[in-house]
Amino acid sequence: MAAIDQPLPARPATIREEFSWSAGLYKWVATVDHKLLGLMYIVSALVFLVIAGIMAAVMRLQLAFPNGHIVAPDTYNRLFTMHGTTMVFFLGMPMVAGFSNYLIPLMIGARDMAFPRLNAFGFWMFLFGGILLYFSYIGGSGLTGAGSAPDVGWFAYAPLTEKPFSPGASTDYWILGIFTAGIGTIASAINVIATAISMRCPGMTLARMPVFVWVMVIDAWLILIAVPPLTAAQIMLAYDRFLGADFFNTQAGGSAVLWQHFFWIFGHPEVYILIFPAFAILSEVIPVFSRKPLFGRPAMVAAVIGIGFISLGVWAHHMFAVGMTAWSNTFFAASSMLVGIPTGIKIFNWTATMFGGKLRMDTPMLYCCAFLLQFLVAGLTGIMLAVSPFDWQLHDSYFVVAHFHFTLIGGAVFGIMAGLYYWFPKVSGRMYNERLAKWSFWSFVIGFNLTFIPLHFAGMLGMPRRIYTYPVGRGWEGYNLAASIGVIFQILAVGMFAWNVIYSCVKGKKAGDDPWDGWTLEWSTSSPPPEYNFEKVPVVRSGRPLWDLKHPQDPDWKFGQ
Amino acid sequence: MASSGLLAFFQVQVPGAAEHRVTDIFKPLATPAAAERDVAWFTIAVTTLIFIVVAGLIVYTIVRFRRRPGDDLHQEPPQVYGSNQIELAWTVIPILIVFVLIGVTARVVWSVENASPPPSTLHLKVIGHQWWWEVQYPDYGITTANEIHVPFSADGKEATYLELSSADVAHSFWVPQLSGKTDLIPNRLNYMWIDPRQGGVYVGNCAEYCGTQHANMLLRVVAEDRSAFQAWAQGQQKALASSDVSAGRAAFESLSCINCHVIKGTKAIGKFGPDLSHLASRSTLAAGMITNTPENLKKWINDPQEVKPGCLMPSLKLGGPELDQLVSYLGSLK
């Protein structure tokens, strides 16, 4: 079996085509290429990020001072509903699909995903789902004129979502938008699993498959298990609203708690679905920037599988205040704390990967380092919330808001930023501006921590979530003002990031095929990769094929890796 | 008073003297909240220790092994793939910590959830409504709203048990200094208990999103000593001067107020809104949003949507004299 042991032959010069708008549009709309679809996922996710970010900024403006009245109560409730829904389903989920799509074929030496058309179908379902959700701002009033966008919270607790309490069509748009996007997500998950199982290049056993691919495959399994319960519950809710099925309609004997179980059986694995891309990215970026292989690779994969399994049995920790029995409250406290063990292994192994290495502190690595510290905080506040009697106090307070923004921004988004900077030269063929990227990074770190550290304390002083205003004199003022000031830095950071991406795509200096001295197969093809990815199907002999190529005297396969 | 913390825990205070507005969960003034505070401090101590160790390790690694100017860029560090012993160590230690935490958690869960009632117990029913609290005292035949009067006892020999339910959507009962929260869910009965150790007014909120005015669904627990509580209860039990047919009462009975509100001894028997029989004895209006003064009451009746946008009480668009009569009538319902 030949490893990649010789330089690749020169590539044919690409033929320059005449630019035309219609041809350009046709190319993007009709494409089944995994790279274009991956980019479309990521770019739409970033657009949704900006929209939902603006919503967050308006909310923080409202809460900067007590008795704020910049927006009306209904408007505020719509803002937090749309913010949460968008960030979870239209930022987090497309990032999972986008990174999987773009990178998995490149990393396993394949020319495309297993089902390219299903791939395109998944993307368009996701995008239409998002558009449907946002169309509610126009169409949500229905015939009753009962308000625009949904205002039931992203968790849409029954019976607030039933017709008597949510007239008009806004809740229906919430159901349909998420339902549609959910079908796209399931399609994409099936594709990821099939691709990783059947499309790996010769020599790439599962043990040699990049950890990124491993994590995204486990993520896809988790999607397949977790999303259908939500889809089912949404259909039941739609039956309630249109056909009088009364599953969750308490006035007709339905159960409000049943919805909560359905929602969190989806909702808790969902937060791991959102964090896994960050785990996947860190497992690639930290080794390359430390110049060492991932420490304890089998344990790292096992830890992700462990987290996936345990995450299916922790959902009712969102329901400690529902009035469950002492046995249930203890069971779900215990299962939730168990998640800390595999998560701890991950943090320790990443740190051990860095230990003894030569850390290159470029922007992707900076984001990884910030991730480690911030996700550590998130994990530890998670342990506090898992202690169910402590949660009786903290539940639905701003402490929870601070906690999950630490996981989802300090964790997931920071991980995704690391990935975006790391693969930017591969995708665009150009280097981003390192100086601007560092400014953006520090602004983000300062802004994020300034916003979310104080909110822990507001929660411990009894500030509940989802309130559009609050009175003077309850000790919440200082924390809220600090949080709102932090938003300014975060906006600056995102602005600098956006400018950096746009400017560097056009004016950045050429990156070359392998700017980071990487080890996985995507760095062996050109930047940006050609439509067919690899001219010659690569053959690998270890988990780090490019390391083997670059260090012929000291290849990984000699050590059974 | 709330700030004196532990020392104040067993001190008897003058009833009704203090309003505990800063609802710090670390300054509990009742048994459930104190148990939750203790387990909270324990958890915080454990997690802080973990944070110091792990964050220290991460920061040390970053500082010690970051690339410095002048490093040989072509010299790769030793390639270490892993170590079973080390990985086993950082798997086993967290497992031990988790087991300790589970044990402590279970103990507190049982002590709060399955506590047996003390000899003297008051039973209340609290019913959540969009966006106010109905409070029933079945043993006294009293129905009131938003301000829950209970006796306090410095020695914990007296407690109040709450049966929680909801008339519409899910709500949550949270008075941080007395106890953690328990949801009020339609079609379901939940229970919780509180035993305030000091007199005073304990402020709380609805903690489950319940629609437009969730933010202004405030809660007050008024803890008084036994005699003051009994006096209050007797006052509430009286049906007020049913023979006194003032102009205000006539106006009230002639308007649609009676469809949603109760005033004992009158035609008003509506159950949708708060019971107004003793409205003037409450210190706040609109579920704790504004203080109960004649001016505020007038503003509220004139246009509730102005005060609390989206609330379920409509503006009746009353003229001047009728409005004033109503305000003075309601103001007389001590």
Contacts between the chains, C-beta under 8 A, distances in Angstrom:
chain1	res1	chain2	res2	distance
A	72	B	309	6.0
A	73	B	212	5.1
A	73	B	213	6.3
A	73	B	215	6.9
A	73	B	309	5.6
A	73	B	310	5.4
A	74	B	212	5.6
A	74	B	309	7.7
A	74	B	310	6.0
A	77	B	209	7.9
A	77	B	211	7.6
A	77	B	212	6.4
A	77	B	214	7.7
A	151	B	211	7.8
A	151	B	212	7.5
A	153	B	209	5.1
A	157	B	169	7.5
A	157	B	170	5.5
A	157	B	208	7.4
A	157	B	209	7.1
A	158	B	170	7.9
A	159	B	168	7.5
A	159	B	169	5.5
A	159	B	170	7.6
A	159	B	186	6.2
A	160	B	169	4.4
A	160	B	170	7.1
A	160	B	209	7.5
A	160	B	210	6.7
A	160	B	211	6.1
A	165	B	130	7.7
A	165	B	168	6.7
A	165	B	169	5.7
A	165	B	211	6.5
A	250	B	185	7.9
A	250	B	186	3.8
A	250	B	187	4.3
A	251	B	186	7.4
A	253	B	187	7.0
A	254	B	187	7.4
A	255	B	187	6.7
A	256	B	169	7.9
A	256	B	170	5.7
A	256	B	185	5.1
A	256	B	186	5.9
A	256	B	187	6.6
A	256	B	188	7.1
A	257	B	185	6.4
A	257	B	188	6.6
A	290	B	65	7.4
A	290	B	77	7.8
A	291	B	76	5.2
A	291	B	77	5.5
A	292	B	77	5.9
A	292	B	78	7.9
A	292	B	79	6.1
A	292	B	80	6.3
A	293	B	79	5.8
A	293	B	80	7.5
A	293	B	81	5.6
A	295	B	80	6.7
A	295	B	81	7.4
A	295	B	82	5.3
A	295	B	83	7.8
A	296	B	81	7.7
A	296	B	82	3.7
A	296	B	83	7.3
A	296	B	87	5.0
A	297	B	81	7.0
A	297	B	82	6.7
A	298	B	82	7.7
A	299	B	82	7.0
A	299	B	87	5.2
A	321	B	172	5.9
A	321	B	180	7.3
A	321	B	181	4.8
A	321	B	182	5.7
A	321	B	183	5.0
A	321	B	207	7.6
A	321	B	208	7.7
A	322	B	183	5.2
A	322	B	185	6.9
A	322	B	190	7.7
A	323	B	164	7.7
A	323	B	182	5.8
A	323	B	183	6.3
A	323	B	185	7.4
A	323	B	188	7.2
A	323	B	190	3.6
A	323	B	191	7.3
A	325	B	113	7.6
A	326	B	106	7.9
A	326	B	109	4.9
A	326	B	110	5.2
A	326	B	113	4.5
A	326	B	114	5.6
A	329	B	109	5.0
A	329	B	113	7.0
A	330	B	102	7.4
A	330	B	105	6.4
A	330	B	106	4.6
A	330	B	109	5.3
A	333	B	102	6.7
A	333	B	105	4.8
A	333	B	106	7.7
A	333	B	109	7.4
A	334	B	98	7.9
A	334	B	102	4.6
A	334	B	105	7.6
A	337	B	98	4.6
A	337	B	101	5.8
A	337	B	102	6.2
A	338	B	98	6.3
A	340	B	94	6.2
A	340	B	98	6.3
A	341	B	91	6.6
A	341	B	94	4.8
A	341	B	95	5.8
A	341	B	98	6.4
A	344	B	90	6.6
A	344	B	91	7.8
A	344	B	94	4.6
A	345	B	87	6.9
A	345	B	90	6.6
A	345	B	91	5.9
A	347	B	54	6.6
A	347	B	58	7.9
A	348	B	54	7.8
A	348	B	87	7.7
A	348	B	90	4.5
A	349	B	82	7.8
A	349	B	87	7.1
A	351	B	54	7.9
A	351	B	57	5.8
A	351	B	58	5.3
A	351	B	61	5.5
A	352	B	83	7.9
A	352	B	86	7.1
A	354	B	61	4.9
A	354	B	62	7.0
A	354	B	65	6.1
A	355	B	61	5.0
A	355	B	65	6.6
A	356	B	65	6.5
A	356	B	77	6.0
A	356	B	78	6.7
A	356	B	80	6.5
A	357	B	65	5.5
A	357	B	77	5.2
A	358	B	65	6.7
A	358	B	67	5.0
A	358	B	71	6.3
A	358	B	76	7.7
A	358	B	77	5.2
A	359	B	62	6.6
A	359	B	65	5.2
A	359	B	66	4.5
A	359	B	67	5.8
A	360	B	67	5.5
A	361	B	66	5.6
A	361	B	67	6.9
A	369	B	58	7.4
A	369	B	62	5.5
A	372	B	58	5.1
A	373	B	55	5.9
A	373	B	58	6.1
A	373	B	59	7.7
A	376	B	51	6.5
A	376	B	54	5.7
A	376	B	55	6.0
A	376	B	58	7.3
A	377	B	51	7.1
A	380	B	47	4.0
A	380	B	50	6.2
A	380	B	51	5.6
A	381	B	47	7.7
A	383	B	43	6.7
A	383	B	46	7.8
A	383	B	47	5.5
A	383	B	101	7.0
A	384	B	40	7.3
A	384	B	43	5.2
A	384	B	44	6.8
A	384	B	47	6.3
A	386	B	101	8.0
A	386	B	105	8.0
A	387	B	39	6.0
A	387	B	40	7.5
A	387	B	43	4.9
A	387	B	101	6.4
A	387	B	104	7.6
A	387	B	105	5.0
A	388	B	105	6.0
A	388	B	109	5.7
A	389	B	35	6.6
A	389	B	36	4.7
A	389	B	39	5.1
A	389	B	40	7.9
A	389	B	105	6.6
A	389	B	108	4.2
A	389	B	109	5.8
A	389	B	112	6.1
A	389	B	180	6.7
A	390	B	36	6.2
A	390	B	39	5.8
A	390	B	40	4.6
A	390	B	43	5.7
A	391	B	180	7.5
A	392	B	36	6.0
A	392	B	112	7.7
A	392	B	179	7.3
A	392	B	180	2.4
A	392	B	181	5.9
A	392	B	182	7.5
A	393	B	25	4.5
A	393	B	33	7.5
A	393	B	36	5.4
A	393	B	40	7.0
A	393	B	176	6.2
A	393	B	180	4.5
A	393	B	181	7.4
A	394	B	25	7.8
A	395	B	180	7.5
A	395	B	181	6.1
A	395	B	207	7.2
A	396	B	172	6.4
A	396	B	174	7.9
A	396	B	181	7.0
A	396	B	207	4.5
A	396	B	208	6.1
A	396	B	209	7.8
A	397	B	207	7.0
A	460	B	24	7.0
A	460	B	25	5.4
A	460	B	26	6.8
A	461	B	22	6.4
A	461	B	23	6.3
A	461	B	24	5.5
A	461	B	25	7.6
A	461	B	176	8.0
A	462	B	22	8.0
A	462	B	23	3.2
A	462	B	24	7.2
A	462	B	25	6.7
A	462	B	174	7.4
A	462	B	176	4.1
A	462	B	203	7.9
A	462	B	204	7.3
A	462	B	205	7.1
A	464	B	174	6.8
A	464	B	205	4.8
A	464	B	206	7.2
A	464	B	207	4.5
A	465	B	207	7.8
A	465	B	209	7.2
A	466	B	209	4.3
A	466	B	214	6.0
A	466	B	215	7.7
A	467	B	205	7.5
A	467	B	214	6.4
A	467	B	215	3.5
A	468	B	214	8.0
A	468	B	215	4.9
A	469	B	215	5.5
A	469	B	216	7.9
A	470	B	215	6.9
A	473	B	21	5.4
A	473	B	22	7.8
A	474	B	21	5.5
A	474	B	22	6.1
A	474	B	23	6.8
A	474	B	203	7.3
A	475	B	21	7.8
A	475	B	22	4.2
A	475	B	24	7.3
A	551	B	76	7.6
A	554	B	79	7.6
A	556	B	79	7.8
A	559	B	79	7.9
A	559	B	81	6.6
A	561	B	81	5.9
